[in-house]
Amino acid sequence: MSVDVVTAGETMLALRGSGPLRLGGSLATSIAGAESNVAVGMSRLGHRVAWAGRVGDDESGALVLRTLAAEGVECGGVVRDGDRATGML
């Protein structure tokens, strides 16, 4: 696949709270990272985009890849690292 834009960097699992956990607030998961944010934005504008980076070979890494793929971002240059966990924010 030829691409118009390639971004590279760290994308992490983001946990966002709806309120204090001690009072029953819940956490929602999403992904965060400047490079992946740019990749998603460019894809939504109609560009062919790829993101290159490294994620853990874990559920968080799978979420990163699924989310980016669902946004039309090519992730063929991503390394899934079995020795490190995906970063968390």
PyMOL commands that set and color helices and strands:
alter all, ss='L'
color gray80, all
select helices_A, chain A and resi 21-23+34-44+59-70
alter helices_A, ss='H'
color red, helices_A
select strands_A, chain A and resi 5-8+12-17+27-32+49-52+54-56+73-74+79-81
alter strands_A, ss='S'
color yellow, strands_A
deselect
rebuild
show_as cartoon
